Each structure stands twice: as C-alpha cells, then as structure tokens.
Amino acid sequence: MIISELYLFRFASYDLLMRFWALIEPSLPNMVSVTQAQRGTFTEPSSTVTRFLQPIDEMFMFLNYLALGSKQRDLADRYGVHQSTVSRIITTWSNFLYTVLGSVRIWIPEEKIRAHLPAEFKDYADTTVILDCTELRCQCPSSPLLQSEMFSAYKSHCTLKGLLGVAPHGAVTFISQLYAGSISDKQITRESGILSLLRPGMAIMVDRGFLVDDLVPCKIYRPAFLSGRSQMSACEVRETQAIAPLRVHVERFIRRVKKHKFFDTEIPLRLFGNINQLYTVACLLTNYENGPLVKAWAKKPE
C-alpha cells in the first residue's frame, strides 16, 4: 500500500489508521469467514483457513470498497485475486467489523456528555443527543408492493432509511437499522430502540419536522415552524437562530458517513442481505477516522 493513498480510506492520518488496526487485530483469531459460515465450521481455527492476502491487506481492500466505492472486479485486478475472493473478503470483513465495532457501547451517559459539552451548547446543556434520519438510494424492486414500501416521497426514489444520533461533541452515539424508505420519522423513532435510552431530565435536539413529542419521555429542542401562522414571534426567531447551528452537527456527521463513496450510487438489491452491516460499519468508522466535527473543538497542543 502506498502511504499517499491513505486519504482514500477516509482516515485523517496514517497514525489513526494504524491505531485502528491495533484495536481490531487482537480479534482476528475470532473472525469467521464466509467460507467457514457456509461449511458450518465455526470452530475451525482461523489459522487453518486459506488466505490469499494478509489480514491487513484484506482490511485495506474492504476500506477501498467502502471509502472509494471501488468495483469488485477492479479490486480483484489491483490485489491479484479472483473476483469471488474479493466478494468473500468484503462480506467477511463487513460482518467482522460489524461485530467488533458493534460490541463497543457508543451510547454515552448523561454525565459524560455534560463533562465534554462544547461551550456552544451552554444554553442547551441537557442535550444528550441530536437526532436525524438519513436515506440511501437503492435499486427499485420489481414488485409494485415492495416499490410502494421502499418509495420515499422526500427523495422521489426508492430508498433505505435510518435514524442516527450524535452527541453534542460530535461522536455518533446511536445507529438504527435500515428501514424501507416510506417509513415516517415518528415510526422509525418508535421502532428503532432509541426510546429505551431516553430518560426524563434529558433533552434531544431535532429538526422542525421531527414531530415525536408524544413518544419521547424527555424535553425536545426544535427550531420553531409556522404551522399555519403568517409569522413567528421574536422569541421563536431567536431560539430558531440559536438551535439551527447546533442541530446542523448531525448533518455534518451524515455528510461524513456519505463521503464513503460506496453510498454514491444506487444500492443494488443483491446487497440487501449485507447492507445493514456495511452501513453500520461506515457510521461507526467515523468515530475512528476523523478529527473533531468542528475544528474549533480540537484540543490545542500543550
């Protein structure tokens, strides 16, 4: 691997990439390959499994696939292996990282949120999570019934939709599974599991159209909306102006996730069996790949 190509993997530096490798390398003996899963030989030692590439090169291949959106045939040429081998490696690593990274608790307790609260949130200090939904364009199924379930009126296309939560300081703290694109924000909030994490005394921050007041047990900070009125009050305008630049952090996070160019094109139906793993890993990787969401929050060198 050429060091100058590291930016292709979305990691901010070579040091961050190597720290990530050191984090996951001890778990490699527990990796179950696609071949092992197909044969049902889960107890077979990983050392006996035939490998065409070193584990670190397999990881680079997976990161190329996710970060660059590289085609499997191109990766096969680049790494000198058969395309079917590339497919098995990508599936194996998406399942492996989904398990390893997913085993780390990302929901942050209230006291730790407040201990690392950016100064910009001082007027909303009880904010625990900023919530928003994102949609991924996908291939439309041939079935009219499935098309109606997958069709997103917002995107005017078939999509998969997920709910994401970001802490005020920028780390992702909640990732739902993906749902059919027609699901409403309210229904995805109900089904995603986020409600079990919220408590009285907390607050969430959402967009103006995210109407979940009758679901959540806590306070909601939301930009005001007209709702049939001709204009907002001066107080509502001030609060909207205060909340908008804070709530936008979740949109910045979503942009980071979608900088993984795998999401630039329509997700084919053949990947639906593995798309939750690929999407979740892309979201979780943002906690390892990048610096602070806002440059001003970076710690100054002592």
C-alpha positions in Angstrom: 0.0 0.0 0.0 1.2 3.5 -0.9 1.1 5.8 2.1 0.0 8.8 0.0 -3.2 6.8 -0.8 -4.3 6.7 2.8 -6.8 9.5 2.3 -8.8 7.2 0.2 -9.6 5.2 3.3 -11.2 8.3 5.0 -8.7 8.1 7.9 -7.3 11.6 8.7 -3.8 10.3 9.2 -1.6 7.2 9.0 -1.3 7.2 12.8 -5.1 7.0 13.1 -5.3 4.1 10.6 -2.6 2.2 12.5 -4.2 2.8 15.8 -7.4 1.4 14.4 -5.6 -1.7 13.1 -4.0 -2.2 16.5 -7.5 -2.0 18.0 -9.0 -4.7 15.9 -6.0 -7.0 15.3 -6.4 -8.9 18.6 -9.9 -10.0 17.5 -8.7 -11.5 14.2 -8.5 -15.1 15.6 -12.3 -14.9 16.2 -13.1 -13.9 12.7 -15.5 -16.3 10.9 -15.0 -16.2 7.1 -17.9 -16.6 4.7 -16.4 -20.0 3.7 -16.5 -21.2 7.3 -20.0 -20.0 7.7 -21.1 -21.8 4.5 -19.5 -25.0 5.7 -20.7 -24.6 9.2 -17.1 -25.0 10.6 -17.3 -22.1 13.1 -14.9 -23.8 15.5 -12.2 -24.3 12.8 -9.1 -22.3 13.9 -8.7 -19.3 11.7 -5.0 -20.2 11.1 -6.2 -23.2 9.0 -8.4 -21.1 6.7 -6.8 -20.5 3.3 -5.9 -16.8 2.9 -4.9 -15.2 -0.4 -3.9 -11.9 1.3 -2.5 -10.9 4.6 -5.3 -9.7 7.1 -4.1 -6.1 6.9 -4.4 -6.2 3.1 -7.9 -7.6 3.4 -8.8 -4.7 5.6 -7.3 -2.2 3.1 -9.4 -3.9 0.4 -12.6 -3.6 2.4 -11.8 0.1 3.2 -11.2 0.7 -0.5 -14.6 -0.8 -1.3 -16.4 1.3 1.3 -14.4 4.6 1.1 -13.8 4.6 -2.7 -16.8 2.7 -3.9 -14.3 0.6 -5.9 -15.9 -2.2 -8.0 -15.1 -5.7 -7.0 -13.6 -6.5 -10.4 -11.2 -3.5 -10.1 -10.2 -4.7 -6.6 -9.6 -8.2 -8.0 -7.2 -6.7 -10.5 -5.5 -4.4 -8.0 -4.9 -7.2 -5.4 -4.3 -10.0 -7.9 -7.1 -12.3 -6.7 -10.3 -13.7 -8.2 -13.4 -11.6 -8.1 -15.2 -14.2 -6.0 -12.4 -13.9 -3.4 -13.0 -10.2 -3.3 -16.7 -10.8 -2.6 -15.9 -13.2 0.2 -13.4 -10.9 1.8 -15.8 -7.9 1.7 -18.6 -9.9 3.2 -16.3 -11.4 5.9 -14.9 -8.0 6.9 -18.2 -6.3 7.0 -19.6 -9.0 9.3 -16.3 -8.9 11.4 -16.2 -5.1 11.8 -20.0 -5.0 12.5 -19.4 -7.5 15.4 -16.1 -6.0 16.7 -17.1 -2.3 16.5 -20.7 -3.0 17.4 -19.6 -4.6 20.6 -18.3 -1.2 21.9 -21.0 0.7 23.7 -21.4 4.0 21.9 -24.3 5.5 23.9 -22.7 8.0 26.3 -24.1 8.5 29.8 -25.5 12.0 30.6 -22.7 12.9 33.0 -20.0 12.2 30.4 -22.0 14.2 27.8 -22.1 17.2 30.1 -18.4 16.8 31.0 -17.4 17.2 27.3 -20.1 19.6 26.4 -18.9 22.2 23.8 -19.3 25.8 25.0 -21.7 26.5 22.1 -24.3 24.2 23.9 -24.2 26.1 27.2 -27.8 27.3 26.8 -28.9 23.7 26.0 -26.7 21.8 28.5 -29.2 19.0 29.0 -28.9 17.9 25.3 -28.0 14.3 25.2 -28.3 13.5 21.6 -29.1 15.2 18.3 -31.3 13.0 16.1 -31.9 13.0 12.4 -32.8 10.5 9.6 -30.8 9.8 6.5 -31.8 8.0 3.3 -29.7 5.9 0.9 -30.9 5.5 -2.7 -31.4 1.9 -3.7 -32.5 -0.1 -6.7 -36.3 -0.4 -7.0 -37.7 -3.9 -6.6 -39.9 -5.2 -9.5 -42.8 -5.9 -7.1 -45.3 -3.0 -7.1 -46.0 -3.7 -3.4 -42.3 -3.5 -2.4 -41.9 -0.5 -4.6 -44.6 1.3 -2.6 -42.9 0.4 0.7 -39.4 1.5 -0.5 -40.5 4.7 -2.3 -39.5 7.9 -0.5 -41.7 10.9 -1.2 -38.8 13.1 0.1 -36.3 11.6 -2.3 -38.7 10.7 -5.1 -36.9 7.4 -5.3 -36.7 4.0 -3.6 -34.6 4.4 -0.5 -33.5 2.8 2.7 -33.9 5.0 5.8 -32.0 5.0 9.1 -32.1 7.1 12.3 -28.8 8.5 13.6 -27.9 10.1 16.9 -24.9 12.3 17.5 -23.6 13.6 20.9 -23.2 17.4 21.2 -19.4 17.0 20.9 -19.8 15.1 17.5 -19.5 11.4 18.2 -22.1 9.0 16.8 -24.0 7.5 19.8 -27.0 5.8 18.1 -27.4 4.0 14.8 -30.7 2.3 13.9 -31.0 -0.5 11.4 -32.2 0.5 7.9 -35.9 0.5 7.1 -38.0 0.8 3.9 -37.9 4.4 2.7 -41.6 5.1 3.2 -41.3 4.9 7.0 -42.1 8.1 8.8 -39.7 9.8 11.3 -42.2 9.1 14.0 -42.5 5.4 13.2 -38.7 4.9 12.9 -38.3 6.6 16.3 -40.8 4.2 17.8 -39.2 1.0 16.2 -35.5 1.9 16.4 -34.9 1.4 20.1 -33.9 5.0 20.8 -36.8 5.5 23.2 -35.4 2.9 25.7 -32.3 5.1 26.1 -34.1 8.3 26.8 -35.0 9.5 30.3 -36.8 12.4 32.0 -34.2 15.1 32.6 -32.5 14.5 29.2 -33.2 16.6 26.1 -33.0 15.7 22.4 -32.4 18.2 19.6 -34.2 17.6 16.3 -35.3 19.2 13.0 -38.5 21.2 12.8 -40.3 18.4 11.0 -39.3 15.7 13.5 -42.6 15.5 15.5 -42.2 12.9 18.2 -43.4 14.9 21.2 -45.9 12.3 22.2 -43.3 9.5 22.1 -40.3 10.7 23.9 -40.1 11.0 27.7 -37.8 14.0 27.7 -37.5 17.6 26.5 -37.2 18.4 22.8 -35.3 21.3 21.4 -36.5 22.1 17.9 -36.4 25.1 15.6 -39.9 26.8 15.5 -42.1 26.4 12.5 -45.1 28.4 11.3 -47.7 25.7 11.3 -50.4 27.8 9.6 -49.3 31.1 11.1 -48.1 34.0 9.0 -45.0 34.7 11.0 -43.1 33.6 14.1 -42.7 35.6 17.3 -39.4 37.3 18.0 -38.7 34.8 20.8 -39.2 31.9 18.3 -36.9 33.5 15.8 -34.2 33.9 18.3 -34.5 30.3 19.5 -34.5 29.0 15.9 -31.4 31.0 15.2 -29.7 29.6 18.3 -30.7 25.9 17.7 -30.1 25.8 13.9 -26.2 26.0 14.1 -26.2 23.3 16.8 -28.5 20.9 15.2 -26.5 21.1 12.0 -23.8 18.9 13.6 -25.8 15.8 12.9 -26.0 16.8 9.2 -22.2 17.2 9.2 -21.9 13.8 10.6 -24.2 12.3 7.9 -22.0 14.0 5.3 -19.0 12.3 6.8 -20.8 8.9 6.5 -21.7 9.6 2.9 -18.2 10.5 2.0 -17.8 6.8 1.9 -18.3 6.7 -1.9 -20.0 3.2 -1.7 -23.1 5.3 -1.0 -22.8 7.5 -4.1 -24.6 5.0 -6.3 -27.8 3.1 -6.0 -27.5 0.1 -3.6 -28.3 -3.0 -5.7 -30.9 -5.4 -4.4 -28.3 -8.2 -4.3 -26.6 -6.3 -1.4 -29.7 -6.1 0.8 -28.6 -9.1 2.8 -25.4 -7.3 3.9 -26.4 -3.6 3.6 -27.1 -3.1 7.4 -23.6 -4.3 8.2 -21.9 -2.1 5.6 -24.0 1.0 6.6 -23.4 0.4 10.4 -19.7 -0.1 9.9 -19.5 3.1 7.8 -21.2 5.0 10.6 -19.1 3.5 13.3 -15.9 4.1 11.4 -16.5 7.9 11.6 -15.7 7.7 15.3 -12.2 6.4 14.4 -11.4 8.0 11.1 -11.8 11.7 11.8 -10.8 14.6 14.0 -13.4 16.8 15.8 -16.6 17.6 13.9 -15.8 21.3 14.4 -12.2 22.3 14.0 -12.5 24.9 16.9 -13.2 22.0 19.3 -9.8 20.4 18.6 -7.5 20.3 21.6 -4.7 22.8 21.3 -1.2 21.3 21.7 0.3 22.0 25.1 
